[in-house]
């Protein structure tokens, strides 16, 4: 049967306090952040609502924070402002849609939340270094090469 020694309790308390001090120092060093759950919730909300106007207040509501504090924590955690992150997600989704080749550029622009094609084209070019039309044309030519290559392989197998 183990016995309780008061000095063991004190040593355990000291170890606990030192561990908390180290954790607190690390938290202060890197600053306050959103939790993984909060980041996941915000990202899911953004992806689900890319086609709509997403305001800072809406994002902050997802994690029950004030818009200003949320913006600071989001930028510190993710490395981009909420506006910049939403813009990046819109452009990534636009790239996917353009590469699929099923939609016109103006339809892609509207589906990812841009009010007009001109604003979309400017943001797309600024972020990717190319225009949506060039990106779509390049994706179509890559698909054509794959289709030709696939057809040639099928013919060789027969």
N, C-alpha and C positions, 0 to 999 in steps of 0.2 A: 504494500500500500504506500503510495507516494505521500509525502508530507508537504505541506505548504510552508515555504520559507519566505519571510517578508522581503529579504534582499533579492530573491528571484523576481518577485513582483516589481521591485524598484528597477531592476536591470531590464526587465521586459518593458516597463514604462519608458525608460531612457532610450531603449532601442526603437520603440514606437515613435517617440518624439523626434529622434534623429532622422528616422525614415520620413516622417512628415515634413521635417525641415528641408530635407533634400528634395522631396516632391514639390514642396512649395517654391523652392528656389528654381527648380526646373520650369515650373509653371510661370513664374515671374519672368524668367529668361526668355521663354518663347511667347509669352503673353497669353491672354485669354483667347480661347478658340471655341468654335462650335464643335459639338460632339459628332461622332460618326453618324449617329442616328439623325441628328438635326441636318447634317449635310445631305444625307441620303434622302430625307423627306423633301428638302428644298429642290434637289436635283430631279426627283421624281415629279414634283409639281411643275417644274420648268419644262421637262420633256412632254408632260401631258398637256401643257398649255402653250406650246410654241406658236401656234397659229393665232393666238390672242395677244392683246396688249397686257404685258405682265409688269405690274408696278412694284416698286420697292415695298410698299405697305403690304401687298399681298404676300410677298415672299417672307417678310418679317412675321406676318400672322401665322405662317406655317410652323414657326418655332416659338411663338409667343414672346417676341421681343419688340422693342421700339424700332422703327425703321432706321434711325441713326445708329443705334448700337448694333443692330443686325448687320448693317453695311460695314461697319468697322470689323466685326468678328468674321464676317464672310470673307472679306478681302484678306484678312490675316490668315485665315484657315485655308482658303482655296488659292490665293495668290492673284486673284483678279476681282475687280469690283463686281457686284451683282449685275449691273448693266452690261459690262464687258463679257461676263460669263454667259448671259442670255444671248448676246450677240454671237458669241462663238458657237453655242449650241445650235442657233438658227442657221449659221453658215455650214456647220457639219451636216445638219439634216438636209440642207439645200444641195450640198455636194452629193449626198446619197441619192436624192431624188433626181438630180441632173444626170448622174451616172446610170441610173435605171432607164432613162430615156423615154419614159411614158408620159411626161408632162411638158408643156411649153414653159419657157422661162418665166413668163408673167404668172402662170399658175403656181409655179414653185415659189415665187416671191410672195404671193398672197398666202399660200399654205404654211409658210414658215413665219408669218407675222409681219411682213413688210407691207407698208401702205401702198407702195407703188414699185414698179420695176426699176425705175431710175435710182431710187434710194437703195434698193436691193443690190443693183449692179455695182454701185459705188462702194458699198460695204463689203461685198464679195471680193471685189478687186483689191481693196485695201488689205483684206485679211489673207487672201490666197495668192495675190500677185498676178492673177489672171481674171479675165471677164467670165461671167457665167456662160456666154455663148462659146467662147474658146474651150472652156472646161467641158461643156456638153459635147462639142464636136470631137474633142480628144477622147472622151469616154466612148462615144459612138464608134470612132475608128478602132479603138482597142477591142470593143465588142465584135466588130466586123472581122478583125484579125483572128480573134478567138474562134469565131464561127467558121471562118474559112479553114483554120487549122484543125478544128474539130471535124469538119466535113472531110478533109483530106485524110485524117486518121481513120474515120469510118470507112472511107473508100479503100484504104490500104488493108484494113482488116478483112474486107469482103473478098 
